[in-house]
């Protein structure tokens, strides 16, 4: 009987440890303050996407999910009352070799970290420089 109680206690302790670790891992993930997937030409007005959102002070970073059909140059401008950022991100194909084939992954080069000094409303402009048919996701993550 004592062994059953000890085994139950061990299982409970292990379960608590696993749940605690899982919750801490979720807390460490970067939180998205902005997300858009530009895969539909109707999202653009005159070839440019615009939106606005409120952002707190802190450090943020851009994350992109591009592919081979994404715009070659993605120009992003963020404008707020006390913040101004502009960057041309260039699509870069990275070749990968396997024993029998070659494939590419894609990423955007450019300054991906920004610092916001105080909470404010920010306007974002994303210009795909004429390539509105290629898809790309853009996130701004709290770092």
C-alpha positions, 0 to 999 in steps of 0.5 A: 500500500505504501508503494502505491502512495509513493508512486502516486506522489512521484507521478504528481510531482513529475506532472507538476514539473512538466506543466511548470516547464511548459508554462514557462516555455510559453511565457518566453515566446515572443509576443506578436504586436503586429501580423499580416500575411500579404497574399492577396492583391486586394490587401494593397491600395495603389500597390501599398499596404497600410495599417496602424496599431498601438505599441508599448515601449520596448525592444521589438524585432521583425520576423518574416515568412517569405518564399521564392515568390515573395517581393525581392525588396520589401520596403517597410516604414513605421511612423509614430509621434515619437518614432520613425523607422524605414528599411528596405528588406532584400530577399535572399535565397539560401541554397541547401545541398542534399546528396541528390538535390538542391533546395532554397530557403528564403529570408529578408536581410536588413535591420530587424530590431527596433526600439520604441521609447514610449507607448504610441500609435504607429502607422505601418506602410509595407511597399512590395515595390510592384510585386503584389502577387508574391506572398509574405507574412510580416510580424513585429514581435516583442523581444 
